[in-house]
């Protein structure tokens, strides 16, 4: 279920020409939900992204771009899409049984912030807080342009809808999934706490320039959800790499420091009631469940992944399953 069909040279060339380049100029970057390439044109760098129709329809990709351009017009720095040579934001390339939606983006400027330097950057946390808060405040005023579809709701997340990726033997995980989705679905929705979010803010999806300006990209997971999910996601990806008893202590220390500085920036742009901050553990559990399901996307029949030589991953799988089954968030706030 990773992607519908391998991108042939013919498909690559068709897409490349639509965005004024050639397949020979494309450099493969990676892909999970999407397949992504980089290319240069007239001295500038761009990203060419292919989204399989089984993962996102063209209309959902167009709504992603509409949200991004709305934010850009309001002062959020994002990696903007570029028009094809036919004057369109999206281009569709068909193959037997489906299609790819192709989009070109300006490559984000600045430096990638990765482990471990991000863990000691209190100023970055505050800047991320202000960016996230501004985006959430803007969400209250966003309305899709005429003809643009509405983005999906939180419970239509691709991985939540594909729970069958899990082995049938994991009955307790499935029961925990059903209970968690029911609990979250019963939460109230109001303009200050619920709206369109980025859905995947982590160090892989932004860059920072020499002036501290953050350029945000990869809005593919944009969805209507509670704003605290955007906060929980950032916490999860900062701390999930630390396992074991010693890891729990470190996760708590990191989360406490992150929230102190993050919320200092967040409150400059938006106000969340303490009730919503109290729901973060629920959304930490939700993110862990999504990541856990995703780990089985290329499952080879060994649900403990014993054939893997990545010991950290095998330890994480075991700890993650235990937390999910026992309804324990990766860290308590």
C-alpha positions in Angstrom: 0.0 0.0 0.0 3.0 2.3 -0.2 2.2 3.8 -3.5 0.0 2.9 -6.4 2.5 2.3 -9.1 6.2 2.9 -9.7 6.9 6.1 -11.5 8.1 5.2 -15.0 10.5 7.3 -17.0 7.6 8.2 -19.3 5.4 9.5 -16.4 8.4 11.4 -15.0 9.1 13.0 -18.3 5.5 14.0 -18.8 5.4 15.7 -15.4 8.8 17.3 -15.8 7.8 18.9 -19.1 4.6 20.3 -17.5 6.8 22.3 -15.1 9.5 23.3 -17.6 12.2 20.8 -16.8 13.1 17.3 -17.9 13.3 13.9 -16.1 17.1 14.1 -16.4 17.1 17.1 -14.1 15.0 15.4 -11.4 16.8 14.1 -8.2 14.8 11.7 -6.1 14.4 12.8 -2.4 12.1 10.2 -1.0 8.5 9.3 -0.5 5.9 7.7 1.8 2.5 9.3 1.2 3.9 11.1 -1.8 6.9 10.7 -4.1 9.2 13.7 -4.1 11.9 15.0 -6.4 14.1 18.1 -6.5 15.1 20.0 -9.6 16.7 23.3 -10.6 15.5 25.8 -13.1 17.1 29.2 -14.0 19.3 29.0 -10.9 16.5 28.3 -8.5 15.6 25.1 -6.7 12.1 23.5 -6.8 10.3 20.4 -5.5 8.2 18.2 -7.7 5.7 16.2 -5.7 3.6 13.2 -7.0 0.5 12.4 -4.9 -1.2 9.0 -5.6 -5.0 9.3 -6.1 -5.4 6.4 -3.5 -4.0 8.8 -0.9 -5.4 12.1 -1.9 -7.7 13.3 -4.7 -6.7 16.2 -6.9 -9.4 18.3 -5.2 -7.9 17.7 -1.8 -4.4 18.7 -3.1 -6.0 21.8 -4.5 -7.5 22.6 -1.1 -4.1 22.1 0.5 -2.6 24.7 -1.8 -5.5 27.1 -1.2 -4.8 26.9 2.6 -1.1 27.5 2.0 -1.6 30.5 -0.2 -4.1 32.0 2.3 -1.5 31.7 5.0 1.2 33.2 2.8 -1.0 36.2 2.0 -1.5 36.7 5.8 2.3 36.7 6.5 3.1 33.0 7.2 6.3 32.0 5.3 5.6 28.8 3.4 7.1 27.0 0.5 4.8 28.3 -2.2 3.5 26.2 -5.2 4.4 27.3 -8.7 2.2 27.2 -11.8 2.7 24.7 -14.6 3.3 25.8 -18.1 -0.4 25.4 -18.6 -1.1 27.9 -15.9 -2.4 25.4 -13.4 -1.4 24.7 -9.8 -2.0 21.0 -10.1 -1.5 18.6 -13.1 -2.9 15.1 -13.3 -1.0 12.2 -14.9 -3.1 9.0 -15.3 -2.0 5.4 -15.1 -4.1 2.2 -15.2 -6.2 2.2 -12.1 -5.5 5.7 -10.9 -3.6 8.9 -11.3 -0.9 11.2 -9.7 -1.5 14.8 -8.8 1.6 16.7 -9.6 2.6 19.9 -7.9 5.8 22.0 -8.0 6.9 24.0 -5.0 9.6 26.6 -4.4 12.3 24.9 -2.3 12.3 26.3 1.2 15.1 28.6 2.0 17.2 28.3 5.2 18.8 25.5 7.2 17.3 22.3 8.4 17.3 22.0 12.2 17.7 18.4 13.3 18.6 16.3 16.3 20.2 17.0 18.7 20.6 20.8 18.2 16.8 21.4 18.1 16.5 20.0 21.7 18.5 22.8 23.2 17.0 25.7 21.1 14.6 27.6 23.4 14.4 30.4 20.9 13.3 28.0 18.2 10.6 26.6 20.5 9.3 30.2 21.0 9.3 31.0 17.3 7.5 27.7 16.6 4.9 28.7 19.2 4.3 32.1 17.6 4.1 30.6 14.1 1.6 27.9 15.3 -0.4 30.4 17.2 -0.7 32.8 14.3 -1.7 29.9 12.0 -4.4 28.9 14.4 -5.7 32.4 14.8 -5.9 32.7 11.0 -7.8 29.4 10.8 -10.8 31.2 12.3 -11.0 33.5 9.3 -10.2 31.0 6.5 -12.8 30.1 4.0 -11.9 28.0 0.9 -12.2 29.9 -2.4 -15.2 29.2 -4.6 -14.8 25.8 -6.2 -12.2 24.6 -3.7 -13.1 21.5 -1.7 -13.0 21.5 2.1 -10.0 19.6 3.7 -10.8 16.4 5.5 -11.6 16.1 9.2 -9.1 14.6 11.7 -10.8 11.2 11.8 -10.2 10.8 8.0 -6.5 10.7 8.5 -5.2 8.1 6.0 -3.6 5.9 8.7 -6.7 6.0 10.9 -8.8 4.9 7.9 -6.3 2.1 7.2 -6.3 0.4 10.6 -6.3 -2.9 8.7 -2.5 -2.4 8.2 -2.2 -3.8 11.7 -1.9 -7.6 12.1 -5.2 -9.1 13.1 -3.6 -10.5 16.3 -3.4 -7.0 17.7 -6.9 -6.9 19.1 -6.0 -4.7 22.1 -4.5 -2.1 19.9 -7.6 -2.0 17.8 -9.8 -1.8 20.9 -7.7 1.1 22.2 -8.0 2.8 18.7 -11.8 2.6 18.8 -12.0 3.9 22.3 -9.6 6.8 21.6 -11.4 7.9 18.5 -14.7 7.9 20.3 -13.3 9.9 23.2 -11.7 12.5 20.9 -14.8 12.7 18.7 -16.9 13.7 21.7 -14.8 16.8 22.4 -16.6 20.1 21.9 -15.7 22.2 18.8 -15.4 26.0 19.0 -13.6 28.6 16.9 -10.8 29.1 19.5 -10.0 25.5 19.8 -10.9 23.8 16.5 -10.1 24.6 12.9 -7.8 23.9 10.0 -4.3 22.8 11.2 -1.0 21.9 9.6 -1.1 18.4 10.9 2.6 17.5 10.7 4.9 20.1 12.1 8.2 18.6 12.9 11.9 19.3 12.2 11.6 17.6 8.8 8.9 20.1 7.6 10.5 23.5 8.2 13.7 25.4 7.7 15.1 28.4 9.5 17.1 31.2 7.8 20.0 33.2 9.4 17.5 35.7 10.7 15.4 33.1 12.5 12.5 33.1 10.0 10.8 29.8 9.7 9.6 28.5 6.4 7.0 25.9 6.8 6.2 23.3 4.2 4.6 19.9 3.5 0.9 20.7 4.3 -0.2 17.3 3.0 -1.6 16.4 6.4 -3.6 19.6 6.8 -7.0 18.7 8.3 -9.7 20.1 10.5 -9.0 19.2 14.1 -8.4 20.6 17.5 -5.5 23.1 17.6 -3.9 21.2 20.4 -3.2 18.3 18.0 -0.7 20.6 16.2 1.0 21.1 19.6 0.9 17.4 20.5 2.5 16.5 17.2 5.4 18.8 17.8 5.9 17.4 21.3 5.7 13.8 20.1 8.4 14.1 17.4 10.7 15.9 19.9 10.6 13.1 22.5 9.6 9.8 20.9 13.2 8.9 20.2 13.9 8.4 23.9 12.8 5.0 25.2 13.1 3.1 28.5 12.9 4.3 32.0 15.7 6.9 31.5 13.9 8.0 28.4 10.7 8.8 30.3 12.6 11.2 32.6 14.2 12.9 29.6 10.8 13.1 27.8 9.3 14.9 30.7 12.2 17.3 31.0 12.1 18.1 27.3 8.3 18.5 27.2 8.3 20.8 30.2 10.9 23.1 28.6 9.3 23.0 25.2 5.9 23.9 26.5 7.3 26.8 28.6 8.9 28.5 25.6 6.5 27.3 22.9 3.5 28.7 24.8 5.3 32.0 25.4 5.3 32.5 21.7 1.9 30.9 21.0 0.1 33.3 23.4 1.4 36.3 21.4 -0.9 35.2 18.6 -3.7 33.1 20.0 -5.3 32.1 23.3 -6.2 28.5 24.2 -8.3 27.8 27.2 -6.5 25.6 29.8 -9.1 23.0 29.2 -7.7 22.4 25.7 -4.1 22.2 27.0 -5.3 19.5 29.3 -6.4 17.5 26.3 -2.8 17.3 24.9 -2.2 13.7 26.3 -5.2 12.5 24.3 -3.6 13.8 21.1 -0.2 12.5 22.1 -1.9 9.0 22.2 -3.5 9.7 18.8 -0.2 10.7 17.2 1.5 7.6 18.6 -1.3 5.4 17.2 -0.9 7.0 13.8 2.9 6.5 13.8 2.5 3.0 15.0 0.0 2.1 12.3 2.3 3.6 9.7 5.1 1.3 10.9 3.2 -1.6 9.5 2.8 -0.2 6.1 5.5 -2.4 4.7 4.9 -5.2 7.2 6.4 -8.5 6.2 4.5 -10.8 8.5 6.7 -10.4 11.5 4.8 -8.1 13.9 7.8 -7.8 16.2 10.1 -6.8 13.3 12.7 -9.3 14.6 14.4 -9.4 11.2 15.2 -5.7 11.5 18.7 -4.8 12.5 17.5 -1.5 14.0 17.3 -2.2 17.7 15.9 1.3 18.5 13.0 0.6 16.2 12.3 -2.8 17.7 12.4 -1.3 21.2 10.1 1.5 20.1 7.6 -0.8 18.6 7.3 -2.8 21.8 7.1 0.2 24.0 4.6 1.9 21.7 2.4 -1.1 21.6 2.4 -1.3 25.4 1.5 2.4 25.7 -1.3 2.1 23.2 -2.9 -1.0 24.7 -2.8 0.6 28.2 -3.9 4.0 27.1 -0.7 5.7 28.3 0.5 8.9 26.6 4.2 9.0 25.7 4.6 11.8 28.3 2.3 13.3 30.9 2.0 17.0 31.1 
